[in-house]
Each structure stands twice: as C-alpha cells, then as structure tokens.
Amino acid sequence: MRYENVKKLSNEKFRRNVGIKRKTFEKMIEILKLEYAKKHQKRGRNLKLSLEDSLLATVEYWREYRTYARIALDFEIDESNIYRLIKWVEDVLIKDGTFNLPGKRELMKSDIEYEVIAVDATESPIERPKKNKNSTTQERKNDIP
C-alpha cells in the first residue's frame, strides 16, 4: 500500500487502514523531514522511498508484524533497504521523544488510582461423558447384526 493511495482516503478510513490518525501521521512526517534535512545538509544519497512511504512501511511493520521481505515486496525495493529505512524511522521518532509513553516511575508518581482485576486462568478438568458398555466402539460394532 503506497502513500499515494492512502492519502485519498477519508480520515476515518485512513485511521482504519494505516492504524494511526492522519494528524499523528503528519506530525511524524514533520519530524522525519527535519531530521532528513539535518542529515543531508551538504549532500547525500536520496532515499529509495519517499518519507511518507518509509513511515507507512514502518507503521505496517509495527501494526501487522509483517516480515521485511513482505514489506519490501510491496514497496518494490530490496529487503535490506527496507530494514535500514524502518530502523532509521524508528530511531528518529524515539530520539525526538514526542511519541514516548510515560515510564513506570511517572505512573507511580501520579495521583490516579488504578483498579487491578485478577483473572483466574488456571487449568480446570474437562467434563467428559462417562464410559459405559454401550458407548464404546467395540461394543457398538458387536451389536450391529
């Protein structure tokens, strides 16, 4: 799925197909463009995919747990290039810190009370029908004339 096809979708369909809201996607693109401009101030090789397609491939990798080979096949580039692009996008977004989740210490400091529910998932025996003389296979075969 290329970005040219996805950008035509409505906001609701964009969210359902991509997995993130359009505004979040656009914010991520802004961050990637700034980092790409810093990286290639003087010179450098152009990306095999556009930044939008690179982010889309990364989101597909996160959301669908697809292999690099399958994503590379969809975007018609080599698997090693997809790996490098996804790794670069992940590193840039992590380094930026805009999309980081709060850590355990911050959650513990907050005044919000959390309710914990424990679910018993232990094994329980399966109720099976009792065996009797008529239910065994050998006995049924013997009863047939």
MOLIN-V28426 format. One record per pair of residues at least 4 apart in sequence whose C-alpha atoms are under 7 Angstrom apart, sorted by the first residue. I is the first residue (numbers start at 1). J is the second residue. D is the distance in Angstrom with one decimal. If there is no record, write none. Layout:
# MOLIN-V28426
I | J | D
I | J | D
This chain:
# MOLIN-V28426
1 | 5 | 6.9
1 | 74 | 6.9
2 | 6 | 6.6
2 | 53 | 6.1
3 | 7 | 5.9
3 | 52 | 6.2
3 | 53 | 5.6
6 | 14 | 6.5
9 | 13 | 5.8
9 | 14 | 5.5
10 | 14 | 5.9
11 | 15 | 6.2
11 | 22 | 6.4
12 | 16 | 6.3
13 | 17 | 6.0
14 | 18 | 5.8
14 | 22 | 6.7
15 | 19 | 5.1
15 | 20 | 5.1
15 | 21 | 4.9
15 | 22 | 6.8
20 | 24 | 6.5
20 | 25 | 6.6
21 | 25 | 6.3
22 | 26 | 6.1
23 | 27 | 6.1
24 | 28 | 6.2
25 | 29 | 6.3
26 | 30 | 6.3
27 | 31 | 6.5
28 | 32 | 6.2
29 | 33 | 6.0
29 | 51 | 6.9
29 | 52 | 6.6
30 | 34 | 6.3
31 | 35 | 6.4
32 | 36 | 5.9
32 | 92 | 6.9
33 | 37 | 6.0
34 | 38 | 6.3
35 | 39 | 6.1
36 | 40 | 6.1
37 | 41 | 5.8
40 | 44 | 5.4
49 | 53 | 5.9
49 | 54 | 6.0
50 | 54 | 6.1
51 | 55 | 6.1
52 | 56 | 6.1
53 | 57 | 6.1
54 | 58 | 6.3
54 | 85 | 6.3
54 | 86 | 6.8
55 | 59 | 6.1
55 | 89 | 6.7
56 | 60 | 6.2
57 | 61 | 6.2
57 | 71 | 6.7
58 | 62 | 6.3
58 | 86 | 5.2
59 | 63 | 5.9
60 | 64 | 5.6
61 | 65 | 5.1
61 | 66 | 5.3
66 | 70 | 6.5
66 | 71 | 6.8
67 | 71 | 6.4
68 | 72 | 5.9
68 | 79 | 5.8
68 | 82 | 6.4
68 | 83 | 6.4
69 | 73 | 6.1
69 | 79 | 5.3
70 | 74 | 6.4
71 | 75 | 6.3
72 | 76 | 5.7
72 | 77 | 5.3
72 | 78 | 5.8
72 | 79 | 5.2
72 | 82 | 5.9
73 | 77 | 6.7
77 | 81 | 6.8
78 | 82 | 6.5
79 | 83 | 6.2
80 | 84 | 6.3
81 | 85 | 6.1
82 | 86 | 6.1
83 | 87 | 6.1
84 | 88 | 6.0
85 | 89 | 6.2
86 | 90 | 6.1
87 | 91 | 6.1
88 | 92 | 6.1
89 | 93 | 6.2
90 | 94 | 6.1
91 | 95 | 6.0
92 | 96 | 6.1
93 | 97 | 6.6
102 | 106 | 6.1
102 | 107 | 6.9
103 | 107 | 6.5
104 | 108 | 6.2
105 | 109 | 6.2
106 | 110 | 6.4
131 | 135 | 6.2
132 | 136 | 6.9
133 | 139 | 6.6
134 | 139 | 6.1
134 | 140 | 6.4
136 | 140 | 6.5
137 | 141 | 6.3
138 | 142 | 6.3
139 | 143 | 6.3
140 | 144 | 6.7
